[in-house]
Amino acid sequence: MSGTSEGPRPAAVAAAGTVRQSVTESHVLGRELTAEAEPEAEPETGTAAPVVSGTSAGTTASAPGPAAAARDYRAAFQIAQLAMAVVDHEGAVVRANDALGALLGTEPAALRRRPAADLVDLASDSRTWHSYRQVLDNRRARFRCTRRLKHADGRTVWAEVTVAPVPGSGDILLSVTDISDRRELQARLRHLQMHDSVTLLPNRALFFERLASALESASGGMGAFDPATRPYGDAGAGGGAGGAADSRADGVVDGGARRRGDGRTGRIGLCYLDLDGFKAVNDTLGHRTGDRLLAAVASRLTECAEHDEHDDRTGGGGHLVARLGGDEFAVLVEDSTGTEQLAGLARRILAALQRPFDLAGQRLSMSASIGVVERAAEGTTPTGLMQAADTTLYWAKADGKARWTLFDPERNAHRMTRQALSSTLRPAVEREEFVLQYQPLVGMADGVVRGVEALVRWNHPQFGTLAPNRFVGIAEEDGSIVQLGRWVLRTACRQARRWQLDHPGVAPLFVSVNVAVRQVWDSDLVADVAGILAETGLAPDLLQLELTESAVMGSAGRPLQALQALSNMGVRIAIDDFGTGYSNLAYLSRLPVSVLKLDGSFVRGFRYDEGVHPSPADETIVEALVQLAHRLGLTVTAECVETSGQAARLQRIGCDTGQGWLFSRPVAPERIAEMIVALDTSRVTPGA
């Protein structure tokens, strides 16, 4: 029969296969073979099948013996492109192939009996070493990690190391794959991902990665670079065969090392800046010029960071300069030495950016606003630091731009309180957390209470009782002043009507209520007043609405029409804080105003007592204003009357009513009722 046999498989061939299967990997790769081939089985026909070597037609080739198989596997191990070594259960190299010797730059024979962990740096960190020992002790099936090795010629080699036990023996197979090209590609891709294409600076993602790492390191964490968070999933960052640890220096101005040990300060600083008026550059000169300007700004920021005289590290400052987006930049100062260092850096940045920029024939002047934060790293989070920097940058913008501002905890606490009040103001109105107190308006000639001013207070569950100056401005900004003002107006009118009904024998008190300009614009104030007066039954002439001078003067259109309609209704209109705004006396004669309330700053100039000398100019001004108001048919109320001396002079000048602590502080409605009772009693004749 020519060709391959189609009959039963010869017993000799089957026996040879059995021998090959019994040869273990460790035997093939380096151990002496001790297994003997079993006797060949007799064929089923009872005649021995001839075993002929070669491949002639009509013959069957015999299998190679164990020694030949060992030579084949040993040769394959030796010439394999994959760097490999056989390691015993103690961790010593039994045999290394040529590829491993070439990878490490040494002869394979020189690696024999050397600890494998030293060759590929498996002992540089505890986690890697523990996993490696688990494989040696046959408690783990496989272990893989990435290491940075150093070749004998000094170049760096990135390698993927795999350690796995060889089945059926106590040996370990160590394989090492050169992944330097892959790492280089990953590094290039990471650089593109983590850097801004316009300025080539680190972008927002890299900035926050570095910031989190710096805070962790300064607070006593794992260090500036945690191997567990490596972007490539490495088990550790060590340098085998004399290699150095992986030191990520993305975005470091000079690539210099950070201070360690006694050189660390445990503090961190940040300059967060925004270019003033950058949008106008893009709008007028185009985005190409804008991009050139951003690149030039980045260059100057880098130069300022490089020459930080407060940084004593070799080679200058190790600060991270990043573009966070748009025209926003940040300079991160690790291990800062204090606010003086950050202030000096901010001043240099301002000076550098104020120098004109020459951009392809365009000469531009630019400025920046900078928020500066410097604090202890411990207890600081990236979010908290950036919030503080953003707040401080906003202050610098609000204070006039082209300046730097240092973070102020007190100012920030006030801002946070304001924000808390703003977020809870509308629900507080709905929950009726507000109350009214009333301050008497007293006739200067006879000392009789003529009316009261309603003053709102907020009984805040967290901050206690708040005066109007703490929340009225916020209410005006977010529009809740309309709802709050309507509640104040209704409550005050209802209370005034109750006093009137409870004390019919006394002349009724008028109630004065403050009105914000936004109430005139954002609501139908005339309809609101008419509806509330009808609802409460209060006469229109017992309601006085107070508006500030700056709000009333120059009014036209809808505000003026509303004031005129209210006046026609019989409601009295008063100008509050008169003398501090426009003081347009000619326009005053054309407004439907019936009362002027002089600002307290004039009245305070009347004081003789407590070592305070009076201001003759204030007295002259008040006297002239009173005479002018009377000629226009207006009455005058003086605010902030605190002493009897002030009251006497105001009476002599001809002021109609006074308001201040001399008469009473703002009090609850029950106290006003007591005053009305006392007034009623004083009018009863003796013996009646």
C-alpha positions in Angstrom: 0.0 0.0 0.0 1.5 3.2 -1.0 1.0 6.6 0.8 -0.3 6.8 4.3 -1.8 3.9 5.9 -5.6 3.9 6.2 -5.7 0.9 8.5 -5.5 0.7 12.3 -2.8 2.9 13.9 0.4 1.0 14.5 1.1 0.2 18.1 4.6 1.6 17.9 3.3 5.0 16.8 0.8 5.1 19.7 3.5 4.2 22.1 5.7 6.9 20.9 2.9 9.4 21.3 2.5 8.3 24.9 6.1 9.0 25.6 5.9 12.5 24.1 2.8 13.3 26.2 4.6 12.3 29.4 7.4 14.8 28.8 6.8 17.9 30.9 7.6 21.4 30.0 10.3 21.7 32.6 12.0 18.6 31.3 12.0 19.9 27.8 13.3 23.4 28.8 16.2 22.4 30.9 16.0 19.3 33.1 17.6 15.8 32.3 15.0 13.3 31.0 14.7 10.3 33.2 11.5 8.7 31.9 12.1 5.4 29.9 10.1 4.5 26.9 7.6 1.6 27.5 8.0 -1.6 25.4 6.3 -1.4 22.2 2.9 -3.2 22.1 2.4 -6.2 19.9 0.2 -5.6 16.9 -3.2 -7.2 16.9 -2.3 -9.6 14.1 0.4 -11.2 16.3 3.3 -10.2 14.0 5.6 -7.4 14.9 5.2 -4.3 12.8 8.5 -3.1 11.4 9.7 0.3 12.5 11.4 2.0 9.7 12.9 5.5 9.9 12.5 7.8 7.0 9.4 8.7 4.9 9.6 6.2 2.1 6.4 5.1 0.5 4.9 2.1 2.2 6.7 2.7 5.5 5.7 4.4 8.8 8.1 6.9 10.5 9.0 6.2 14.0 8.5 8.9 16.7 11.6 10.7 18.1 12.7 9.4 21.5 12.6 11.4 24.7 16.1 12.8 24.3 15.3 14.0 20.8 12.1 15.7 22.1 14.0 17.4 24.9 16.6 18.7 22.4 13.8 20.0 20.2 12.0 21.9 23.0 15.3 23.2 24.4 16.3 24.5 20.9 12.9 26.2 20.6 13.3 27.7 24.0 16.7 29.0 23.1 15.9 30.6 19.8 12.4 31.9 20.8 12.0 35.7 20.2 10.1 35.9 23.5 12.5 36.5 26.4 12.1 33.7 28.9 13.6 32.0 31.9 12.9 29.0 34.0 12.8 29.8 37.7 12.9 27.4 40.6 10.5 27.5 43.5 13.1 29.6 45.4 13.0 32.3 42.8 16.5 31.6 41.3 17.0 31.4 37.5 17.6 27.9 36.3 18.0 28.7 32.6 17.5 31.9 30.5 17.2 32.1 26.7 19.2 34.4 24.4 16.2 36.8 24.0 16.2 37.5 27.7 20.0 38.1 27.7 19.6 40.5 24.8 16.8 42.3 26.5 18.8 42.9 29.6 22.1 43.4 27.8 24.0 40.4 29.2 24.9 36.8 28.5 22.2 34.3 29.3 24.7 32.1 31.2 25.4 35.0 33.5 21.8 35.1 34.6 21.9 31.5 36.0 21.2 31.2 39.7 20.5 34.9 40.0 17.2 36.0 41.7 14.6 36.5 39.0 13.0 39.3 41.1 16.2 41.3 40.9 16.4 41.0 37.1 12.9 42.5 36.4 12.5 44.5 39.6 9.7 42.5 41.2 10.7 43.5 44.8 10.4 47.3 44.4 6.9 47.5 45.9 5.1 45.2 48.4 2.1 44.5 46.2 4.1 43.2 43.3 6.4 41.2 45.6 3.5 39.6 47.4 1.8 38.5 44.1 5.1 37.1 42.8 5.6 35.0 46.0 2.1 33.7 45.7 3.0 32.2 42.3 6.3 30.7 43.6 4.4 29.1 46.5 1.9 27.7 44.0 -1.0 29.8 45.6 -1.7 31.8 42.5 -2.0 30.6 38.9 -0.6 33.6 37.1 0.8 37.1 37.7 1.5 39.9 35.2 2.9 43.4 35.7 4.6 46.2 33.8 8.1 47.3 34.8 10.5 49.9 33.6 13.9 48.2 33.2 17.3 49.6 32.3 19.4 48.1 29.6 23.1 47.7 30.1 23.7 50.5 27.6 21.6 52.9 29.8 18.5 53.0 27.7 15.1 52.4 29.3 13.1 49.4 28.4 9.4 49.0 29.3 8.5 45.4 29.7 5.5 43.3 30.5 6.5 40.5 32.9 4.4 37.3 33.2 5.0 34.7 35.8 3.2 31.3 35.7 3.9 27.8 37.1 4.9 25.0 34.8 2.4 22.2 35.2 3.7 19.0 36.7 6.9 20.5 38.3 8.0 22.9 40.9 9.4 25.3 38.3 8.1 28.7 37.2 8.2 30.1 33.6 9.1 33.8 33.5 8.4 35.6 30.2 9.3 39.2 29.4 7.8 41.2 26.5 9.4 44.4 25.3 6.5 46.9 25.1 8.6 50.1 24.8 7.1 51.0 21.4 3.6 50.5 22.8 4.4 52.7 25.8 5.8 55.4 23.5 2.7 55.4 21.5 0.5 55.5 24.6 2.6 58.3 25.9 2.1 60.3 22.7 -1.6 59.6 22.8 -1.8 60.6 26.4 0.1 63.8 25.7 -2.4 64.7 23.0 -5.3 63.9 25.3 -3.9 65.8 28.3 -2.5 68.9 26.6 -4.2 71.9 24.9 -3.7 72.1 21.2 -3.5 75.9 21.0 -1.1 76.7 23.8 0.5 73.2 24.2 0.0 73.6 28.0 -1.5 70.9 30.2 -5.3 71.0 29.9 -8.1 70.8 32.5 -7.9 67.0 32.8 -4.2 66.9 33.5 -4.4 69.9 35.8 -7.0 68.2 38.1 -5.1 64.9 37.9 -1.9 66.7 39.1 -3.8 68.7 41.7 -5.3 65.6 43.2 -1.9 63.9 43.2 -0.2 66.9 44.8 -2.8 67.1 47.6 -2.5 63.4 48.3 1.3 63.6 48.4 1.4 66.7 50.6 -1.1 65.1 53.0 1.1 62.1 53.5 -0.5 59.8 50.9 1.2 57.3 48.6 3.1 60.0 46.9 2.8 62.3 44.0 2.1 59.4 41.7 0.0 56.4 42.9 0.8 53.3 40.9 -2.7 52.0 41.4 -4.0 54.8 39.3 -1.5 54.5 36.4 -3.2 55.0 33.1 -1.8 51.8 31.7 -2.7 49.5 34.5 0.9 48.8 35.7 1.2 46.9 38.9 4.0 49.2 40.0 6.5 51.8 38.9 10.0 50.6 39.6 13.3 50.4 37.8 14.7 46.9 37.4 18.4 46.3 36.8 19.3 49.6 38.1 16.2 51.4 36.7 14.6 54.4 38.2 11.0 54.8 39.4 8.5 56.1 36.9 8.3 59.8 37.4 5.5 61.5 35.6 6.5 65.1 34.7 3.7 66.1 32.4 3.3 69.9 32.6 6.1 70.6 35.0 7.8 73.7 33.8 11.3 72.6 34.2 10.8 68.9 34.9 12.6 69.3 38.2 12.1 67.0 41.1 9.7 68.0 43.8 10.9 68.6 47.3 10.9 65.5 49.5 11.5 64.9 53.2 12.4 68.0 55.1 12.0 70.1 52.0 8.2 69.6 51.9 6.0 72.4 53.3 2.7 70.6 53.3 1.1 73.6 51.7 -0.4 74.3 48.2 -1.0 77.5 46.3 -3.0 78.4 43.2 -3.2 81.4 40.9 -6.4 81.2 38.9 -6.6 83.9 36.2 -8.9 85.1 33.5 -8.1 87.5 30.7 -10.0 90.8 30.8 -11.9 91.6 27.6 -10.6 88.6 25.7 -14.0 88.1 24.0 -13.6 91.4 22.2 -10.4 90.2 20.7 -12.1 87.2 19.1 -15.1 89.2 18.0 -13.1 92.0 16.4 -9.9 90.4 15.2 -11.0 86.8 14.7 -10.3 83.5 16.4 -7.0 83.0 14.7 -5.6 86.2 16.4 -7.3 85.1 19.6 -5.5 81.7 19.5 -2.2 83.5 18.9 -2.8 85.7 21.9 -3.6 82.7 24.0 -0.3 81.0 23.0 1.6 84.2 23.8 -0.1 84.4 27.2 0.9 80.8 27.8 4.5 81.5 27.0 4.6 84.5 29.5 2.9 82.5 32.2 5.5 79.7 31.8 8.3 82.2 32.0 6.9 83.7 35.2 6.6 80.2 36.7 10.1 79.3 35.7 11.6 82.3 37.5 10.0 82.0 40.9 12.6 83.4 43.3 10.7 82.0 46.3 11.2 78.4 45.0 14.5 77.0 46.3 14.4 73.9 44.2 17.3 73.3 41.8 16.5 74.6 38.4 13.8 77.0 39.4 10.0 76.7 40.0 8.3 73.3 39.5 4.9 74.9 39.0 2.2 73.5 36.7 0.9 76.0 34.2 -2.4 74.9 32.6 -5.1 76.2 30.4 -8.4 75.3 31.9 -10.5 76.4 29.0 -11.4 79.6 27.0 -9.2 82.4 28.4 -8.8 80.8 31.9 -5.4 79.7 33.1 -4.0 78.3 36.3 -0.6 78.1 37.9 -0.4 75.4 40.6 2.4 75.8 43.2 3.2 72.7 45.1 4.9 73.0 48.5 4.3 76.7 48.6 6.1 78.7 51.2 3.2 81.0 52.0 1.1 83.9 50.7 4.1 86.0 50.0 5.2 83.5 47.3 1.8 83.5 45.7 1.4 87.2 45.9 4.8 87.7 44.2 3.9 85.3 41.5 0.6 87.0 40.9 2.3 90.4 40.6 4.8 89.1 38.1 2.0 87.6 36.0 0.1 90.9 36.0 3.2 92.8 35.0 4.1 90.3 32.3 0.6 90.3 30.7 0.3 94.1 30.7 3.3 94.4 28.3 1.9 94.8 24.8 1.7 91.7 22.6 2.9 91.8 19.0 0.9 89.3 17.0 1.6 89.2 13.2 1.4 92.9 12.9 -1.3 93.4 15.5 -0.2 95.2 18.7 -2.5 94.3 21.6 -2.7 95.4 25.2 -4.1 92.9 27.7 -4.8 92.6 31.4 -5.9 89.8 33.6 -7.8 89.3 36.9 -6.3 86.7 39.3 -7.7 84.9 42.2 -5.0 83.7 44.6 -5.4 80.9 47.2 -2.7 79.5 49.5 -3.4 77.1 52.3 -2.4 73.9 54.1 -2.8 70.8 51.8 -4.1 68.6 54.6 -7.9 68.7 54.6 -8.0 70.5 51.3 -9.9 68.9 48.3 -9.5 69.7 44.6 -13.1 70.9 44.6 -12.7 73.1 47.7 -9.5 74.7 46.4 -11.1 75.4 43.0 -14.2 76.8 44.5 -12.1 79.2 46.6 -10.0 80.2 43.6 -13.1 80.8 41.5 -14.7 82.9 44.2 -11.5 85.0 44.6 -11.3 85.5 40.8 -14.9 86.8 40.9 -13.9 89.2 43.6 -10.9 90.5 41.5 -13.3 91.0 38.6 -15.9 92.8 40.8 -13.2 95.0 42.4 -12.3 96.5 39.0 -10.3 93.9 37.0 -6.5 94.0 36.2 -5.7 93.0 39.7 -5.1 90.0 42.0 -7.1 89.3 45.1 -6.2 87.0 47.9 -8.8 84.6 49.3 -10.4 85.9 52.4 -12.2 83.4 54.6 -14.4 86.0 56.3 -15.5 87.5 53.0 -16.1 84.0 51.7 -18.2 83.1 54.8 -20.3 86.2 54.1 -20.7 85.1 50.5 -21.7 81.6 51.5 -24.2 83.0 54.0 -25.6 85.2 51.3 -25.9 82.2 49.0 -27.6 80.2 51.7 -30.1 83.0 52.3 -30.7 83.4 48.6 -31.5 79.7 48.1 -34.0 79.7 51.1 -35.6 83.1 50.7 -38.6 82.1 48.5 -39.5 79.1 50.6 -39.2 81.2 53.7 -41.8 83.6 52.4 -44.1 80.7 51.7 -43.5 79.3 55.2 -44.1 82.8 56.7 -40.8 82.9 58.6 -41.0 86.7 58.5 -42.4 89.0 61.2 -43.0 92.8 61.4 -41.8 95.1 64.0 -42.9 98.7 64.2 -41.0 101.9 65.1 -43.1 105.0 66.1 -43.1 108.2 64.2 -43.5 111.0 66.8 -44.6 114.6 66.4 -41.7 116.9 67.2 -44.0 119.6 68.6 -46.0 117.6 71.1 -44.3 114.1 71.3 -47.5 112.3 70.3 -47.2 109.1 68.2 -48.6 109.9 64.8 -47.8 106.7 63.0 -45.4 103.7 62.7 -43.0 102.3 60.2 -43.3 98.6 59.5 -39.9 96.9 59.5 -39.6 93.3 58.4 -37.4 90.7 60.2 -36.5 87.2 59.1 -36.6 84.6 61.8 -34.1 82.3 60.1 -33.9 78.8 61.5 -30.1 78.8 61.2 -28.9 82.4 61.5 -31.5 83.7 63.9 -33.3 87.1 63.5 -32.0 88.9 60.5 -32.5 92.7 59.8 -33.7 93.9 56.4 -30.2 94.8 55.2 -29.2 91.1 55.3 -31.9 89.9 52.8 -33.8 92.7 51.1 -31.0 93.2 48.5 -31.1 89.5 47.8 -34.8 89.6 47.4 -34.6 92.5 45.0 -32.0 90.6 42.9 -34.0 87.3 42.6 -37.4 88.9 42.3 -38.8 87.5 45.6 -39.2 91.0 46.8 -42.5 91.2 45.0 -44.0 88.3 47.0 -42.3 89.4 50.2 -43.4 93.1 49.7 -47.0 92.0 49.2 -46.9 90.0 52.4 -45.4 93.0 54.3 -48.0 95.4 52.9 -51.0 93.1 53.8 -49.7 92.3 57.3 -49.0 96.0 58.1 -52.4 97.2 56.8 -54.2 94.4 58.7 -52.3 95.4 61.9 -53.0 99.1 61.5 -56.7 98.4 61.1 -56.7 96.2 64.2 -55.2 99.0 66.3 -57.8 101.3 64.9 -60.7 99.0 65.8 -59.2 98.1 69.3 -58.8 101.8 70.3 -61.6 103.8 68.7 -61.1 106.7 71.1 -57.6 107.6 69.8 -56.8 109.1 66.5 -55.8 106.2 64.2 -52.1 105.7 63.5 -50.9 105.6 59.9 -48.5 102.8 58.8 -45.5 103.4 56.6 -44.3 100.5 54.4 -41.1 100.4 52.3 -41.6 99.6 48.6 -38.8 98.5 46.3 -38.6 99.8 42.7 -38.8 96.2 41.4 -42.3 95.9 43.0 -43.4 98.8 40.8 -41.9 97.2 37.6 -42.6 93.5 38.3 -46.1 93.7 39.7 -49.2 95.8 39.5 -48.5 97.8 42.7 -51.6 100.0 42.3 -53.9 96.9 42.0 -52.1 95.2 45.0 -52.6 98.3 47.2 -56.2 98.8 46.2 -57.0 95.1 46.9 -55.2 95.0 50.3 -56.9 98.2 51.4 -60.3 96.8 50.4 -59.5 93.5 52.1 -58.3 95.0 55.4 -60.7 98.0 55.5 -57.9 100.4 56.1 -58.4 104.0 54.8 -56.0 105.0 52.0 -54.8 108.1 54.0 -53.6 105.8 56.8 -51.1 104.1 54.4 -47.8 105.7 53.6 -45.5 104.1 51.0 -41.7 104.8 51.2 -39.4 104.7 48.2 -35.8 105.7 48.2 -34.7 109.0 46.6 -32.7 107.3 43.9 -35.7 105.2 43.0 -38.2 108.1 42.8 -36.0 110.8 41.2 -36.0 110.6 37.5 -38.9 108.2 37.4 -40.9 108.2 34.2 -43.3 106.0 32.4 -44.8 103.2 34.5 -43.2 104.1 37.9 -44.4 107.7 37.7 -47.9 106.6 36.5 -48.1 104.2 39.5 -47.1 106.8 42.0 -49.6 109.2 40.5 -52.4 106.6 40.7 -51.5 105.8 44.3 -51.5 109.5 45.3 -54.9 110.0 43.6 -56.2 107.0 45.6 -55.3 109.0 48.8 -52.1 107.0 49.7 -49.3 109.1 51.0 -45.9 108.8 49.1 -42.7 109.4 51.1 -39.1 109.7 49.8 -36.8 107.8 52.1 -33.2 108.7 52.8 -33.7 112.1 51.2 -30.4 114.0 50.6 -28.2 111.1 49.7 -29.4 110.5 46.1 -30.0 112.8 43.1 -31.6 115.7 45.1 -33.2 117.0 42.0 -35.3 119.6 43.7 -36.8 120.9 40.4 -38.1 117.4 39.6 -39.3 117.0 43.1 -42.0 119.6 42.6 -43.6 117.5 39.8 -43.7 114.2 41.8 -46.8 113.1 43.7 -44.9 113.1 47.0 -46.3 114.2 50.3 -43.4 113.4 52.8 -39.6 113.8 52.9 -37.6 111.6 55.3 -34.3 113.2 55.9 -31.4 110.8 55.9 -29.9 110.1 59.4 -26.4 111.3 58.4 -27.7 114.9 58.6 -29.3 114.4 62.0 -26.2 112.7 63.5 -24.3 116.0 62.8 -26.6 117.7 65.4 -25.0 116.0 68.4 -23.4 118.0 71.2 -23.2 115.3 73.9 -20.7 112.5 74.2 -17.9 114.6 72.9 -19.4 114.9 69.4 -19.3 118.4 68.0 -22.1 119.5 65.8 -21.7 120.3 62.1 -23.0 123.8 61.3 -23.3 122.8 57.7 -25.6 119.9 58.5 -27.9 122.1 60.5 -28.0 124.7 57.8 -28.8 122.1 55.1 -31.6 120.5 57.2 -33.1 123.9 57.9 -33.1 124.8 54.2 -34.6 121.5 53.3 -37.4 121.8 55.9 -38.2 125.3 54.7 -38.2 124.2 51.0 -40.4 121.1 51.8 -42.9 123.3 53.7 -43.1 125.7 50.8 -43.9 122.7 48.5 -46.6 121.6 50.9 -44.6 118.6 52.1 -44.1 117.3 55.6 -40.6 116.4 56.9 -39.6 113.4 59.0 -36.1 113.2 60.6 -34.6 109.7 61.0 -32.0 108.5 63.5 -33.0 110.9 66.4 -31.1 109.6 69.3 -30.7 112.4 71.8 -32.9 115.1 73.3 -30.5 117.7 72.0 -31.1 116.6 68.4 -34.8 116.6 69.0 -34.8 120.1 70.4 -32.9 121.5 67.4 -35.1 119.6 65.0 -38.1 121.0 66.7 -36.7 124.6 66.5 -35.9 124.2 62.8 -39.5 123.1 62.2 -39.2 119.4 61.5 -42.7 117.8 61.7 -42.0 114.2 62.9 -39.1 112.3 64.2 -38.1 108.7 64.3 -35.3 107.1 66.3 -34.1 105.4 69.4 -34.8 108.5 71.5 -38.5 107.6 71.1 -38.4 103.9 70.7 -36.6 101.0 69.0 -38.6 98.8 66.6 -40.9 96.8 68.7 -43.6 94.1 68.5 -47.2 95.1 67.7 -48.1 94.5 71.4 -45.8 97.3 72.5 -47.3 99.7 70.0 -50.8 98.8 71.5 -49.5 99.7 75.0 -48.3 103.1 73.7 -51.8 103.7 72.2 -53.4 102.8 75.5 -51.1 105.2 77.4 -51.9 107.9 74.9 -55.6 107.2 75.3 -55.3 107.4 79.2 -53.4 110.7 79.1 -56.3 112.3 77.1 -58.9 111.4 79.9 -59.5 114.4 82.1 -59.0 114.0 85.9 -62.2 113.1 87.7 -64.0 112.0 84.6 
